[in-house]
Amino acid sequence: METFNPDPKPGRIVLPLVLIGMIATTYTFINRVATNNDINIVAEETPVETIAEVVVEDTSTTTTSTTLPGNYVAYLEEITAEKIQATELGKEVLEANENWDDKTVTYQEAKDEFRAFIATAEQFVSTVSDPGPPNEYANLVTSHEELKTLVNLIYLDTVELLAGLESSDTGEQRAAALDSFNNDLDQFIKKIEEIVASATSN
């Protein structure tokens, strides 16, 4: 008599048991490797520390610039703009003087240009003089007095440049006035740079 097999596919029971046994064996093996072997995997990345340092430096630089009061910063911006105006005036005066030396302009054109420089310098005196720095900063008030002295000298130099152009000499008076103008202008620009550098370094 034939024996009856209630499950026509006995592999359905055997296969899961085999898989469970494989998983248990793998788990046991991994645990033993992890506990019995002295394998230290160190994942330290030093570049991350470098990046962090750069970020810290950037934030410290930003905080330095924001420690100055608003009216102090406004004054620094004002004199920086005046420095740019002074530089432009210097270029224009130098170009006009060279044009006259090279005879690329007429005498009347040169006189008109030199007169225009006097008017520009006179306006520049007013721009630099007023409003000036906030009164509560004694260091700025003192430095600004030097700027006012220099800008007045620049104005007088432009007057002397025209007088030299109109002089009957061979250009000596005009050359001396130009030297004085360049010197006073350089001192004016350097003084502004000194004020700004001193304020931003503290």
Secondary structure, DSSP 8 states (H G I E B T S, - for coil): -----S-S-THHHHHHHHHHHHHHHHHHHHHHHHHHS--------HHHHHHHHHHHHHHHHHHHHHTS-HHHHHHHHHHHHHHHHHHHHHHHHHHHHHHHHTT-S-HHHHHHHHHHHHHHHHHHHHHHHSS-S-TT-HHHHHHHHHHHHHHHHHHHHHHHHHHHHHSSSSSHHHHHHHHHHHHHHHHHHHHHHHHHHHHHH-
